[in-house]
Amino acid sequence: MSFFKNEGVRYFQFQNFPDSIVHAVFTRQGGISPAPWDSLNVGGSVGDALPNVRENRIRAFTALKRDPESIFDLWQVHGTRAVLASEPREPNSHEDKGDIIFTDDPKITLFMRFADCTPLLFSDKTLGIVGIAHAGWQGTVLGVATAAIKAMQEKYDSKPENIQAAIGPSIGVDHYEVGENVIEQVRANFGQDAESLLPKFGERRHFDMLAANRIQLEKTGVEQIEAANLCTACHLDDWYSHRAEKGKTGRFGTMIALK
C-alpha cells in the first residue's frame, strides 16, 4: 500500500490490484472546503457548500485521470443491496439507494463516500469486473461483504478464488466503543467469532469492523485480501472521522474503475 499525490490531491492505493484497474482512497487533502470539512470533502449532505463538493469531486477524478461525468455512486443506506452499473449516473439525477456497486464497463467510475465506515473494494481480473461496498457497523453485521461476493457470483459467475478484495481505512477497534444494541447484533450474526470481535478496553466493549469484514470475506472463499490497517480516528490529518470529530466533519472519497 502506498500514498501518492497529484495536482495537490493526496490518495492511497493498494498494491495487489492488477494494472487493468484504477483505484484510490482519497485523503482529505487537496480540496477547497473550509473547516470543519477541510479540505477535500466529497459529501454533499454534511453542511458544506455544494459548489465546494462539486469542485472537490472534480479534483479527485482529475487526479486519477477519470472523467467526472463517468461517475456512478449511490445514496448509501447501511444495508446490503447491490446495484450493477451499466452506464454513468445522469448529472443532477437522484442517486439510487444501496451499499454495493459493480460494473464491467470501463466507461464507468464507481465512487463512494466514507468517514469511519469501511471501504471494501473488489476486482475479478479474469472477468473484468470491479466493485466497491460501504460497510458501517450496520452493514457489517448484516453481511455486506458476504452480499458483495454473492452478487459477483450470481450476476457475473465470479469464482471466489479469482476475486481480489481490499479493506480500506476505517475507524480502528481502539476508537470504536459500542453499546448493547451493537453488541447483541454482533453476537447474533457472528456466532463463535463474536467475542474476538468485541474486545474489552477497560470495562467497555469495542467492535473490530476490519476483522469482521475480513472474516466474512474469508468465509465466502476469498483468499486474496489486502487491508490498509489505517485508523481514521488516529490520523485526522488524512481522514475524516465522524466519531473523533463528533459529527462535524466531511467525507473522503473512494473510487475504482476499469482502464
PyMOL commands that set and color helices and strands:
alter all, ss='L'
color gray80, all
select helices_A, chain A and resi 50-63+68-70+137-142+144-156+160-162+173-175+180-197+209-219
alter helices_A, ss='H'
color red, helices_A
select strands_A, chain A and resi 2-6+9-13+21-26+71-72+74-75+82-84+96-97+100-103+109-114+118-124+129-135+164-167+200-201+204-205+224-227+252-258
alter strands_A, ss='S'
color yellow, strands_A
deselect
rebuild
show_as cartoon
